[in-house]
Amino acid sequence: MSFVNKEKISGYQLFSLLVISRLVSASLLNPTFNLIKTPAIGWVNEIIAGILAIALVGIIVYLGLKFPDKTIIGYAQILLGSVAGKILGVFLVLSFILVAATDMRILGETLITTILPEIPILVFIISTLVLVASLARCGLEVNGRIAGFLMPMMIVLLLLIGALASICTISDFSYLSPFFLPEGPRELIWPTSCSLSSYAHLLVLGMIIPFVNVSAKNIPISLGAVLMAAFLLTFQSLIVASFFGPLMNTLTFPTFV
């Protein structure tokens, strides 16, 4: 397998993998929108979650630099002991599987709901799993190259959708004001927590760091990826709020549709 062969990826490929892992599900199905009561405050949740995610990613990268030849599962056993480290390792593996399964379901539901309604979702999931398994066998470097190719197109597409929506006559930027919290700061707790939980995708960074060929730049690259994702998701929230207004918390695929 590629991890045994110690294939390396570039800093740009690491950046691309992190950005895509955060954007794919959030740009299709963003449950944070369904928890927002006032459209004008939707973007605040993404900013707060992005700031908190920077701390999480910073810790992961710092530990990765302290143990450059070990993944997060490897150095967890050094820091926490053999038993606790293995328990954490099992938890992380299960979380990776859960994240992958959730993203697969989101992608499948999006496509069969909007583009391919006649195709059973099971057919789509099985065929996609075969493709994903094939890519996994090809190694991390191949996945990094694909991510590096797809990320610019994804960013351009999101910005283009936002630009087109903003000039549409339906958009009303008055939905973005006034900014107030009828229930106080606690109104931000659940939407922000939901948005922050999506950054759990970036836990995979702890598995990738040993295979990056520019370890000295891991911190700025990783933090840059978080900032880029937070910026794009904040931009998405502003556009969705101005386009759909009070209806944004009733929609399932607001950006994609």
N, C-alpha and C positions, 0 to 999 in steps of 0.2 A: 504494500500500500504506500501511497505517497508520503504519509506522515512518517513512516519508518525510513523512507529515503531522504527525509529532511529537505524536501523541495522548499525553495524560498520564493516569496512574493515581494514586489516592490512596495514602496510607501504609497504610491498612487493606487495600486491594486488594493491595499489595505483600506485606504480611504473609501474607495468605491464599494467594497464589500460592506463596510459599516453603514454607509449612507443608504445603500439599497436595502439592507436588512431592516432598517428603520422605516423606510418610505413605502415599501411594497404594500404592506397591510394597511398602513395608516392612510395612504392615498386612495385606497379602495373602500375600506370599511373603517370609519373612525368613530368608535363608540363614545368618544368624548363629546361629540356633537349632541348625542342623545341625552347627556347629563346636564347640558347647559340650559338654563332657564331664560337668560337674557342674551341675545345675539351680540350685544356690544362688548361682552366680557369674554367671548369665546377664545380670543387670541391670547389672553393673559395666561390661561392654563398652559399653553404650549411654551411660553417663555419661562414660567416658573419650573415646569417639568424639565426643560432643557438645562436650566441652571443646576438643578438637583442631579441630573444625569451626568453633568460634567464632573461632579464630585465622585460619583460611582465609577465612571470611566477612569478618572485620575487614580483612584485607589487600585483598580485592576492593572493599569499600565505600570504604576509604581512597583507593585509586587512582581509583575512580569519582568521588569528590569532587574529586580533583586535576585530573581531566579531565572536567568535568561535561557536555560536549557530545559526548563520544566513548564508544563501547562498548569493551569489553575488547579487541576485535580492532583497533579504531582506535588506542587508546593503546599497544597492544603494539608497533606499528611505530615509535612515538616512543621508547619505552623500550629496545627491543631492536634497532632498526634495521629497515630495510625488508624484508630477506630473512628474518631470524629472526622478525620480527613476522608476516610472511605465513605462514611455516611453522607458527607457533603458532596463527594464525587457522584454518588448514586443520585442524590437530589439534582445535581446539575445536569446529569445525563437525562434524567426524566424531564427536566425543564426544557432541555433542547428538543426532545421529542415532542413535547406539548406545543412548543412554539412552532415547530415545523408542521405539525398536524393542524394547528390553528390557521397558519398562513395558507396551507393547502386548501383547507375548507373555505376560507375567505375568497381565495382566487377562484375556486370552483363555483361557489355561489354567485360571484360577480358575473362570471362568463355565462352561466346557464340562465341567469336572470335577465341579462341585458342583450347578449349577442347570440348565444346558442341554446335557446330554450328547449329545443327538441332532443338534445343530447343528455342522457342520464348523468347525474353528477358522478356516479361511481365509475363510469367509463372514463370521464375526464381525470379523476383522481388517480386511477390505476395507470393510465397512460403517462400521466405526469410523473408519477412515482418511478416508473421505469426510466424515464429520461433523467430524473434527479439522481437515481442510483448510478446510472451510467456516468454522469458528470462527477459524482463522488469518487468513483473508481479512477477517473482520469487524474485526480489529484487536485491539491489546493491551488497550484499555479494556473491550471486551466480555468478553474472557477474565478480566480483573480483576473485573468485576462478577459473573460466574458463580462465580469462586473465592470471592469475598466472601459469596456466597449459600450455597455448598456447605460451606465450611470449618466453620462452627458445627455443622452437622448431622453432619459427619464426626467432630468431636471428641465431641459428645454421644453418638454411636453407639458409639465406642470406649470411652468411660467407662461407658456402659450395659452393654455386653458384659462389661467387666471387673467391674462391680458384680454382675451376675447370676452370673458365673462364681465370684466370691469367696464368695457365699452358698450356692452349690451344695454338696451333701453330698460330692460327689466331690473337691472342692478340699481340699488338705492343705498348710497353710502350713509344716508341718515340713520340706517339701522345700527351703525357703529357708534352712535352717540344717543343720549348722554351715557357716560360711563359711571355706573353706580352699582352698589351691591345691596339690594333690598334686604337680604338676610345677613348682611355683614360678611366678613372674610370667610366664614365657614361655608359660604356658597361655593367657594373655590376648591374645597377639600376634595370632594369626590371626582369632579372633572380632572383636577390636577393629578390625583392619584391614578386615575385611569390612564391618563397620558403618560405618566411616569412609568407605569407598569409595562408599557409598550417598549420602553428602553431596555427591558430584560433581554431583548434580542442581542444587545451588545455584550452580554455575558460571554458570548462566543469569542469575544476578543481575548479572553484568558486562554483560549485554546490556540489562537492564531499567533500570538506574539512571538513564540519561539521560532516561527517560520517566516519572520519578516527580516529582510536583509539590510534594513537601516534601523537597527534597534535604538540608536541615539535619537531618532526623530519620532519614535512611537508616541510620545506624549503630545507634541503639537499636531501630529497627524490625526490621532484619535479624538482629541478635543476639537480639532477643526471639523471632523466628520459630525460630531454632535452639534456643533454650532450651525453647520450647513443644514442638517436635518431639522433642527429647531427653527431656523429661518424659513425653510420651505413649508413646514407645517403651520407656522404662524401666518405666513402668506396665504396658505390654503384656507385657514380659519377666517381670515378677513374677507376673502373672496366669497366663500360659502355664506357667511353671515350677511354680506351686502346683497347677494343674489337671492337667497331664500328667506332672509329675515327670520321672523318667528317660526317659520316652518322647518328651520334647519334641524331642530331636535326631533322631528318626526320622520326624517328620511333615513334610508339605509345606505345608499351609495351616492351621496350628494355630489362628490367630485367626479366620479366616473360617469354618472348619468348626465 
